[in-house]
Amino acid sequence: MRVVRLIALSGAMLFWFAGVVQAQGGDPDATAAGEGDREPLGEAGERPDAPQAQEDARAREARGLFERGISLSDEERWSEALEYFRRSRALLERASSAFNMAVALFRLGRYQEAVQAFDDYLGLTSADEDGARYQEAQRYLRDMRANLGRLVLTVVPPEASVYVDGVPASGEGGHRELHLDPGSRNITISLDGYRARRLNLPVLEGQVHERSIVLEALPGGDTVLGVQADVADAVIEVDGARVGVGSAELPVEPGSHRIEIFVDGSSRYSEEVELEEGVFHRVDASVMDDRDTTFFGSPWPWIVGGVLVAAAVLSVALVVTRQNDPLEDYNGTTGVVLEGLRF
C-alpha cells in the first residue's frame, strides 16, 4: 500500500513539473515568466537612461532660449535678449552664453555687470579653444574698465554698509574703492544705530571721486531728513512746506516725503524719498545756478562759439570715432560678435 502511494505521489510531482516547464516555454532553467526580459529600475522607478534624457531635454530648452536671444539681439532688443541668454545659461553653463550676456550688458551700458560676464567667459574657455573671440573679450574688458568711474571711499564706522542705487556694494572696511557705471549714482552709507548718509554722485567715464563719510550716532529713535543744496540761497521744501534755505534738517514721520528745491522761484530739484523709522536720511542735491547775467553768463556767446567749434571739429571727430570705436566692426549689431558663438 505504501508503495502505491509513493508511485502516485511521484506521478503527481512529475505531472506538476511538466506543466511548469510547458508554461515557461520548455526551458526548465527559466525564471518566472517575463522576468528575464525586464530592465532593472532605478530610484522612483526610472530607467537607467532617465538622467541622460533629462539632460538632453535641458540642453534642448537651453538651445531654444539661446537662439531666441540671438534673434532679439539682431533686432537690437538688448534687454530682452539679455534675459533669454541669462535663462539659457541658468540651464546649461556655456562660454557662448556668458559672452553673449556680456555683449548685451555692454550695449545696455551696464559695464560693471558686463565686466563680470566677460570674466566668466574667459574662465570657461581659453585662447587655444577660442583664440580670436578670447582676444575680443579681453579688448572689451579693457575698454569697459576705462569707461567705469571710481569712488574712493573712507567710511567711519568701518562696518557700515554701502549701497549703489539700492544694491549692496562689494567690499568692507574703512577704505573701499567702488567701480561705477557712468551716470547719476545714488550712494547710501548706513549702519544700525547711526544716521544714514546719501550722496547723489554724477559719474563721468574714467572719473575718480574721493569721499570721506563719518556717520553720526543716533541720539534717539527719531526719523530725521537732512537736505543740502549746492546753491546758498536755494529754497528747500518738504511735502510742500518751506523748511530751509541752502540746507535743512528736520524730524519727520516715517514713510514717503517729497523734496523740492527752488532757485529764483523755479523748481530745480524734485525727489520722492521713503524713510524708515529711526534713521537719518541725508540728500546732497546738485542744483545748477545759471543766474549769471554777465557776457559769459549769457547763453548766446556759448551757442555761437559752440556752433563754430562743432563745425571745425566735426570731420576730425568722425575720423577719430571711426578709428577708435570698439564696435565699429560690428555695424551696430551683434551679427559678427555672435557669429562664432552659436549654441
Summary of the structure (lengths in Angstrom):
residues: 343
radius of gyration: 35.8
end to end distance: 86.4
largest distance: 142.9
contacts: 913
relative contact order: 0.08
helix: 42%
strand: 27%
